[in-house]
Amino acid sequence: MRWEIEDNAEQAAFRREFREWLAENLPEGWTKALDEGDVDSFEKIRAASGFNPFTWTGTIGRSPYAAPLWPKEYGGLSGESWMPQVIRSELVRYRLPTVAINLLGVGLAGPTIIEHGTEEQKERYLRKILSGEEIWCQLFSEPGSGSDLSSLATRAVRDGDEWVVNGQKVWTTLAQFAQFGMLLARTDPEAPKHEGLTYFILDMKSPGVEVRPLKQLTGSSEFNEVFFTDVHIPDANRVGAVGEGWRCARTTLMNERAALAGISLDPVSFTGGTRRDPWRTFLDSVPNRDDPLVRQRLAQFYIESEVKEITAFRANSARLRGQQPGAEGSVNKVFNAEYNQRRSSFAVNASGMAGVAWLPDDKSAEARAQTFLRARANTIEGGTSEVLRNQMAERILGLPRDPEVDKGIPWSQIKRN
């Protein structure tokens, strides 16, 4: 990262402590080789060790460093707000995964259970979330309820000590691999839409759960449709009180934005192995760099990249001072999503015909096309740019909210498509 913050004494001591832990838990010579800049030796050590990111997830997950802000009794450090940034910088330094394979569990489900769950739920789920033993997904969006999430229609009906769920979710990341899901369902259709929701932990292997992967432009299937037909959930798996699902969901959504802010969901982030330089990666993807027009556009992209880095630096500065970051988090999400789309489109256009057709062994063209297609999702996932702009208008600029024509009206009486 081009923008760095100098450690104070406490942060420097914590950094040394984490480095010592890494040296003890990584293959012998790994950290020493990188400290000395001996990349060839590092590559040999990594190859000989058969480094596996899934195994590493378990190793760091059973330490207190995977989620330092979590309470000590549930696997964290009860730490300071600056600790995750120090840990991330050291993971980058030693070419280790910087994003948890169980990102939705660590970043979304865990914090929600910590804040709203029962003691039994915390004991049952939190440590296995950190170790990656149990992968989680988020069952919120529906075909008719995306940006207006609180209008969702999936129903949960009480039946003694259980709830019976029927409905459908969509755009569920990694549902085909998940053991558990964070489910938001409607339990009182006669209450206003925000007040009739309840939050559940769903065992994804329950009878009646059907997962259908969605084929994306890239050819992969990160997202899924999920259907529920008379699915039974024990009341012990309810998080928070009946009817307080929206309150729990807001915790999840706020943590989602924090979890996705400033990270790159590329293979290197999940598997490690390379010291990632986002700018150099982009630059290498653009051919014809001697063309004056191409160079002019690259200069503009560099300026925008620096603006983005400075905005992220401001947010990190607040964290390192023990403060919560301000509104720049939402601003940066919108800017970063649209910046990724602009620059990936430019890389394809600058390639001429190689942007649409290439030889089978042209890995550079393949990666360029993959980046271009995947970037289409950036302005949708983690909060659409349109909704985030509304939030910035209301919460930063102080503009009036849009009229809420269905406010206070029972959900059952609201017109829906």
LUMTI-461274 format. One line per field, with one value per residue (C-alpha): residue number from 1; x, y, z. Coordinates in Angstrom, 1 decimal, m for minus. Layout:
num	(NUM,...)
x	(X,...)
y	(Y,...)
z	(Z,...)
***
This chain:
num	(1,2,3,4,5,6,7,8,9,10,11,12,13,14,15,16,17,18,19,20,21,22,23,24,25,26,27,28,29,30,31,32,33,34,35,36,37,38,39,40,41,42,43,44,45,46,47,48,49,50,51,52,53,54,55,56,57,58,59,60,61,62,63,64,65,66,67,68,69,70,71,72,73,74,75,76,77,78,79,80,81,82,83,84,85,86,87,88,89,90,91,92,93,94,95,96,97,98,99,100,101,102,103,104,105,106,107,108,109,110,111,112,113,114,115,116,117,118,119,120,121,122,123,124,125,126,127,128,129,130,131,132,133,134,135,136,137,138,139,140,141,142,143,144,145,146,147,148,149,150,151,152,153,154,155,156,157,158,159,160,161,162,163,164,165,166,167,168,169,170,171,172,173,174,175,176,177,178,179,180,181,182,183,184,185,186,187,188,189,190,191,192,193,194,195,196,197,198,199,200,201,202,203,204,205,206,207,208,209,210,211,212,213,214,215,216,217,218,219,220,221,222,223,224,225,226,227,228,229,230,231,232,233,234,235,236,237,238,239,240,241,242,243,244,245,246,247,248,249,250,251,252,253,254,255,256,257,258,259,260,261,262,263,264,265,266,267,268,269,270,271,272,273,274,275,276,277,278,279,280,281,282,283,284,285,286,287,288,289,290,291,292,293,294,295,296,297,298,299,300,301,302,303,304,305,306,307,308,309,310,311,312,313,314,315,316,317,318,319,320,321,322,323,324,325,326,327,328,329,330,331,332,333,334,335,336,337,338,339,340,341,342,343,344,345,346,347,348,349,350,351,352,353,354,355,356,357,358,359,360,361,362,363,364,365,366,367,368,369,370,371,372,373,374,375,376,377,378,379,380,381,382,383,384,385,386,387,388,389,390,391,392,393,394,395,396,397,398,399,400,401,402,403,404,405,406,407,408,409,410,411,412,413,414,415,416,417)
x	(0.0,1.4,m0.1,1.3,0.8,3.8,3.2,3.1,4.8,1.8,1.2,4.8,4.8,1.7,3.3,6.4,4.2,2.2,5.4,6.8,3.6,3.9,7.5,6.5,3.5,4.7,7.2,10.8,12.6,9.4,9.4,13.2,13.4,10.9,12.5,15.8,14.1,15.1,12.0,13.6,14.1,10.6,9.1,11.1,9.9,6.3,6.4,8.1,5.6,2.6,1.0,m2.8,m5.0,m7.7,m5.3,m3.9,m7.5,m7.7,m4.2,m4.9,m8.5,m7.6,m5.3,m6.7,m5.5,m8.2,m10.7,m8.8,m11.9,m14.0,m14.2,m11.4,m13.9,m15.0,m11.6,m10.6,m8.4,m11.0,m8.6,m8.2,m9.8,m6.4,m5.3,m6.9,m5.0,m1.7,m2.5,m3.5,m0.3,1.8,m0.2,0.6,4.3,4.5,2.4,m0.4,m4.2,m5.6,m9.3,m10.9,m12.2,m15.2,m15.6,m19.3,m19.0,m16.2,m17.3,m21.1,m22.5,m20.0,m20.5,m24.3,m24.2,m21.9,m24.3,m27.6,m27.2,m27.6,m24.7,m25.4,m25.3,m22.0,m20.4,m21.8,m20.9,m18.2,m15.0,m16.0,m16.6,m13.1,m11.4,m13.3,m14.8,m18.3,m18.8,m21.7,m23.9,m26.3,m30.0,m31.4,m32.2,m35.2,m36.3,m38.7,m36.8,m33.3,m32.7,m36.0,m34.9,m37.5,m40.3,m39.2,m41.8,m40.2,m42.4,m41.6,m44.6,m44.4,m45.2,m44.5,m40.7,m40.0,m40.6,m41.7,m40.1,m41.3,m40.0,m37.0,m33.8,m31.4,m27.8,m26.7,m22.9,m21.4,m24.7,m23.7,m20.8,m22.2,m23.2,m25.2,m27.0,m28.2,m31.9,m34.2,m37.9,m41.3,m43.0,m45.9,m47.4,m49.8,m47.1,m45.4,m42.6,m39.7,m41.4,m42.6,m39.2,m37.2,m33.6,m32.6,m29.6,m30.5,m28.8,m28.3,m28.6,m32.1,m34.8,m36.6,m33.6,m32.7,m29.7,m29.5,m26.2,m26.5,m24.1,m22.4,m20.9,m17.5,m18.5,m18.3,m21.1,m20.5,m24.1,m27.2,m30.9,m32.2,m35.7,m37.4,m40.2,m41.6,m38.1,m38.1,m35.9,m35.7,m36.6,m33.2,m31.8,m33.6,m31.3,m32.8,m36.4,m39.4,m40.1,m36.6,m35.1,m34.5,m32.4,m30.2,m30.1,m28.8,m25.9,m25.2,m25.4,m23.2,m20.6,m20.9,m19.9,m17.0,m15.9,m15.9,m14.4,m10.9,m10.4,m10.0,m11.8,m9.3,m7.6,m4.4,m6.5,m7.8,m4.7,m1.7,1.6,2.2,2.8,m0.1,0.2,m3.2,m1.8,0.9,m1.6,m3.9,m1.0,0.3,m3.2,m3.2,m1.4,m0.1,1.2,3.4,0.3,m0.1,m3.8,m3.4,m0.8,m3.1,m5.9,m3.5,m2.3,m5.9,m6.5,m3.4,m4.7,m8.0,m6.2,m4.3,m7.5,m9.0,m5.9,m6.0,m9.7,m8.9,m5.9,m8.3,m10.6,m7.6,m6.2,m9.4,m9.2,m5.6,m6.5,m9.2,m12.0,m14.8,m14.3,m16.7,m18.8,m15.8,m16.5,m19.7,m18.1,m15.1,m17.3,m19.2,m16.1,m14.1,m16.9,m17.3,m13.5,m13.0,m15.6,m14.1,m10.5,m11.5,m13.5,m10.6,m8.2,m10.4,m10.9,m7.2,m6.6,m8.5,m9.5,m7.6,m10.3,m12.9,m10.9,m7.5,m5.5,m6.2,m2.8,m3.1,m3.5,m3.2,m6.2,m8.1,m7.5,m8.4,m11.7,m12.4,m11.7,m14.0,m16.9,m16.6,m16.5,m20.1,m21.1,m19.1,m21.8,m24.5,m22.8,m22.4,m24.9,m25.9,m24.4,m27.9,m28.9,m25.5,m25.9,m29.3,m27.7,m24.9,m27.5,m29.5,m26.7,m23.9,m25.5,m28.6,m31.0,m34.6,m35.5,m37.7,m41.4,m42.2,m45.7,m45.9,m44.7,m46.8,m48.9,m49.2,m47.0,m50.0,m51.6,m48.6,m48.7,m45.9,m45.0)
y	(0.0,3.4,5.2,4.0,5.0,4.9,2.6,4.0,2.0,m0.2,m0.9,m1.7,m4.2,m5.9,m6.1,m7.8,m10.2,m11.2,m11.6,m13.9,m16.0,m16.2,m17.3,m20.1,m21.3,m21.0,m23.4,m22.8,m20.1,m18.6,m15.2,m15.0,m15.4,m12.6,m10.4,m10.7,m10.2,m13.7,m14.4,m17.5,m19.1,m18.2,m19.8,m23.0,m23.1,m22.5,m25.2,m27.7,m27.1,m27.7,m24.6,m25.0,m21.9,m24.0,m25.5,m22.0,m20.8,m23.4,m22.4,m18.7,m19.3,m21.2,m18.3,m15.0,m13.1,m14.1,m11.8,m9.6,m7.5,m10.5,m11.1,m13.3,m15.9,m16.6,m16.7,m13.1,m10.7,m8.2,m5.9,m2.4,m1.1,m0.7,m4.3,m5.7,m3.2,m4.2,m7.9,m7.3,m5.5,m8.3,m10.9,m8.9,m8.7,m12.5,m13.3,m14.9,m14.8,m11.5,m12.5,m15.3,m18.1,m18.0,m14.3,m14.2,m16.1,m14.1,m10.7,m10.9,m13.9,m13.8,m10.1,m10.5,m13.6,m11.8,m8.8,m10.5,m14.3,m16.4,m17.7,m21.2,m19.9,m18.1,m21.3,m23.4,m21.4,m18.7,m20.8,m23.0,m19.9,m18.6,m22.0,m22.4,m25.7,m24.4,m22.1,m19.6,m17.8,m14.8,m15.5,m12.0,m10.9,m12.1,m11.8,m9.0,m7.6,m6.5,m2.8,m2.8,m5.7,m5.2,m6.0,m9.7,m12.4,m15.6,m16.8,m18.5,m19.8,m20.9,m24.6,m25.3,m25.3,m25.0,m22.6,m23.8,m21.8,m21.4,m19.0,m18.1,m16.2,m15.2,m13.9,m16.1,m16.2,m19.7,m21.3,m24.5,m24.9,m23.5,m25.4,m22.6,m19.5,m16.2,m16.2,m13.2,m14.2,m12.7,m13.9,m11.4,m10.3,m8.0,m5.8,m3.0,m4.4,m3.6,m4.9,m8.3,m9.9,m12.5,m13.6,m17.3,m19.6,m22.2,m25.5,m25.6,m29.4,m29.3,m31.2,m28.9,m26.6,m26.6,m24.7,m23.9,m22.2,m19.3,m19.3,m15.9,m14.1,m15.2,m18.9,m19.4,m19.7,m17.6,m16.9,m19.1,m19.3,m21.0,m22.4,m23.4,m25.9,m26.7,m26.3,m26.8,m24.6,m25.0,m22.0,m22.4,m21.2,m17.9,m14.9,m12.0,m11.7,m12.5,m9.4,m7.9,m9.4,m6.0,m4.9,m8.0,m7.6,m4.0,m5.4,m7.8,m5.2,m2.7,m5.4,m6.4,m2.9,m2.9,m6.4,m5.5,m2.0,m1.7,m5.4,m7.0,m10.3,m11.8,m15.2,m13.8,m12.4,m15.9,m18.0,m15.7,m16.4,m13.1,m9.6,m8.0,m4.5,m3.6,m0.8,m2.9,m5.7,m3.2,m1.6,m5.0,m5.8,m2.7,m3.2,m0.4,1.7,3.7,5.2,8.8,8.5,5.3,6.9,9.9,7.7,5.7,8.9,9.7,6.3,6.7,10.0,8.3,5.4,7.8,9.6,6.2,5.3,8.6,8.1,4.6,6.1,8.5,5.7,3.6,6.7,6.9,3.3,3.5,6.4,4.3,6.2,4.9,5.9,8.5,8.6,8.0,4.2,4.5,7.1,4.8,1.8,3.7,5.2,2.0,0.0,2.4,2.9,m0.8,m0.9,2.1,0.8,m2.8,m1.5,0.7,m2.3,m4.3,m1.4,m0.6,m4.2,m3.8,m7.1,m8.9,m7.7,m10.0,m12.8,m14.4,m17.6,m20.4,m19.9,m16.1,m15.9,m12.1,m11.7,m14.3,m12.5,m9.1,m10.4,m12.1,m8.9,m6.9,m9.3,m9.7,m5.9,m5.7,m7.0,m4.4,m1.7,m4.2,m6.4,m5.1,m2.3,m0.9,2.4,3.8,2.9,4.1,7.4,7.8,7.1,9.6,12.2,11.7,11.0,13.1,16.0,16.1,16.0,14.8,11.2,9.9,9.8,6.4,5.7,2.3,3.6,2.1,0.0,m3.8,m5.7,m7.8,m4.6,m3.3,m3.6,m5.8,m7.2)
z	(0.0,m0.9,2.0,5.4,9.0,11.4,14.4,17.9,20.6,21.4,17.7,17.1,20.0,18.7,15.2,16.7,18.6,15.5,13.5,16.1,15.9,12.1,12.3,14.7,12.7,9.1,7.5,8.7,6.8,5.3,7.2,7.2,3.4,2.8,5.5,3.5,0.2,m1.0,m3.1,m4.8,m1.4,m0.4,m3.5,m2.8,0.8,m0.2,m2.9,m0.6,2.2,0.0,1.6,1.6,2.2,3.7,6.3,6.9,7.7,10.4,11.8,12.1,13.0,16.1,17.1,18.4,15.3,12.8,14.5,17.1,17.8,18.9,22.6,24.1,25.3,21.7,20.0,19.6,21.6,22.8,21.0,19.8,16.5,14.9,15.2,12.0,9.9,11.5,11.0,7.3,6.5,8.0,6.0,2.8,3.9,4.2,1.2,3.1,2.4,3.5,3.1,5.1,3.0,5.3,4.7,5.3,8.5,10.0,8.6,8.9,10.8,13.7,14.6,14.4,16.7,19.1,19.4,19.3,19.8,22.9,24.9,23.5,20.0,20.6,22.1,19.3,16.2,16.7,17.0,14.0,12.0,12.7,12.0,8.7,9.8,9.0,6.0,6.1,3.5,3.7,2.9,2.5,m1.0,m2.9,m6.6,m5.5,m2.6,m3.3,m2.6,m0.6,1.5,4.3,1.8,1.6,1.4,2.6,5.4,8.7,10.7,14.3,15.0,18.6,19.2,15.5,12.6,9.2,6.3,2.7,0.1,m2.1,m1.9,m4.7,m5.2,m2.2,m2.3,m1.8,m0.8,m2.6,m0.1,3.1,6.2,7.7,6.5,8.0,7.2,7.3,7.1,7.6,10.8,11.0,7.7,9.6,11.0,9.0,6.8,9.1,12.2,11.0,10.4,12.4,12.0,12.0,11.7,9.0,8.6,4.8,4.8,6.3,4.3,1.9,1.2,m2.6,m3.9,m7.6,m8.7,m11.1,m14.1,m14.4,m17.4,m16.2,m16.4,m12.7,m10.2,m7.1,m6.6,m6.1,m5.9,m2.7,m2.4,0.9,1.0,4.5,6.0,9.8,12.0,15.8,17.8,19.4,16.1,16.3,16.7,18.7,19.6,17.3,15.2,15.7,12.6,11.0,14.0,13.6,9.8,10.2,12.2,9.5,6.7,8.6,9.0,5.4,4.3,6.8,5.7,2.0,2.4,0.9,0.1,m3.3,m3.8,m6.2,m6.1,m4.5,m1.5,m0.7,m1.5,m0.9,m2.6,m4.3,m3.0,m4.7,m6.3,m7.7,m9.8,m11.4,m12.1,m13.9,m15.8,m17.0,m18.4,m20.8,m24.1,m26.4,m23.5,m25.9,m27.5,m26.3,m25.8,m23.9,m21.7,m21.0,m19.9,m17.7,m16.1,m15.2,m13.8,m11.7,m10.3,m9.5,m7.8,m5.6,m4.6,m3.7,m1.7,0.2,1.1,2.4,4.3,6.0,7.1,8.3,10.2,12.1,13.0,14.1,16.4,17.9,16.2,14.0,10.3,9.0,5.8,3.6,3.7,1.7,m0.6,m1.3,m2.0,m4.7,m6.2,m6.1,m7.8,m10.7,m11.0,m11.4,m14.2,m16.0,m15.9,m16.8,m19.8,m20.9,m20.7,m23.0,m25.4,m25.6,m26.6,m29.9,m31.4,m28.7,m26.4,m28.0,m29.5,m28.5,m28.8,m26.2,m24.5,m24.1,m20.3,m20.2,m22.5,m20.6,m17.3,m18.8,m20.0,m16.7,m14.8,m17.2,m16.8,m13.0,m12.5,m13.7,m10.3,m8.3,m8.4,m7.2,m4.5,m1.0,m1.5,m5.0,m6.0,m6.3,m2.8,m1.4,m3.1,m1.5,1.9,1.3,0.3,3.5,6.0,4.7,2.9,5.1,2.2,2.9,2.7,m0.2,0.7,2.3,1.0,2.8,6.2,9.0,6.6,7.3,5.0,3.8,2.5,0.5,m3.2,m4.5,m7.9)
***
